[in-house]
Amino acid sequence: MTALTIEAIRRLPKADLHVHLDGSLRLQTILDLAKQEDIELPAATPEALSVAINAGRNTGSLVEYLKAFDVTLRVLQTAAGLRRAAYELGIDAADEGVRYMEVRYSPMLHTRQGLALTTVVEAVLEGLRTAQDERGIHANVIICGIRNISPERSLEMAELAVAYKNRGVVGFDLAGAEYDHPAKHHRDAFQLIRNNNINSTIHAGEAYGPDSIRQAIHTCGAHRIGHGCRLREDGDLLHYVIDHRIPLECCPSSNVQTGAVRDISNHPLKFYYDLGVRVTVNTDNRLITDTTVSKELYLVHTRLGVAWPAIKQIILNGFKSAFLPFHERRAMLRAYAAELEQFERDFRPTLEAPLHLESQTRDTISASTLPDSLS
């Protein structure tokens, strides 16, 4: 027996800080857009397309995992397609209790048919705003540079992020194939981002070791780290991350798919949390990983043995770590902390039930959820 069901977790307020637009489309939407644009796909039904892009299946490496984006990007080359994808992502997230979301993508990957970069950004923002108007979900954008494309293009994406600061873009990221494409090559882009007081996050420690995380933090000035699975290999750096409250955007199922960890039960998330890392739980790619925030939290709860007090704190960590002004984060944190406390009062007998894990010991973590602090 477990203390929390997936249905209960869906009711909880949640954030998703690490979710890629081009990895989170609906299968039917890909088919619809391909038909409209006369685009060839590797399959003609949702079920077959799911298999073709390895949705939810282990690929063994990040490079293999990223091949699915060759399919999704084909149908995201028009303003209408981008608008629809962003809108549906907002609706799907809202339907499972996500209240705040930061959607990331690289506009330069959506210009194959001649779209202006500004049109790409504005189409996505329009789709997210429509979802917000209909369902109340608060959604912003993180613009990405790409490691395995030139640093000059990353600088161009950084300039775009600066242009849309305070207009829906709240951060800058470096994504793409990590191995043999060090973040330090893109330092000019991050210097521009820092000079304009914009937040940044970097994919690091997923397909390469701790040095990738070190470069992200010390060379590029990242405020958050995407994934960080291999941070545990460098204890000194790990403690630096803890001491400086640098959040980790953990995406457990995705990390299994890419071979960053062997299986969920071996994910370092619980180890990090126990040591004091500000851990957050995210989807990465809702379609390609075949997941939701609720599912990820349920796996963390049932497979890693993270009990309710820590689940509650991890959820609050997501709101604490948002790329929002301090006063907005504090107000959001207080509101959702109160909602979580009400849930706890309503379901106290269930939440106090023992958490039984096959071949694992019961987790006894407790965590403070005081909403007055963002520390």
Secondary structure, DSSP 4 states (H G I P E B T S, - for coil): --S--HHHHHHS-EEEEEEEGGG---HHHHHHHHHHHT---S-SSHHHHHHHTTTTS--SSHHHHHTTHHHHGGG--SHHHHHHHHHHHHHHHHHTTEEEEEEEE-GGGG-TT---HHHHHHHHHHHHHHHHHHH--EEEEEEEEETTS-HHHHHHHHHHHHHTBTTTEEEEEEES--TT--GGGGHHHHHHHHHTT-EEEEEESSSS-HHHHHIIIIIT--SEEEE-GGGGG-HHHHHHHHHTT--EEE-HHHHHHTTSSSSGGG-THHHHHHHT--EEE--B-TTTTT--HHHHHHHHHHHS---HHHHHHHHHHHHHTSSS-HHHHHHHHHHHHHHHHHHHHHTHHHHTS---BTTBPPP-------TT---
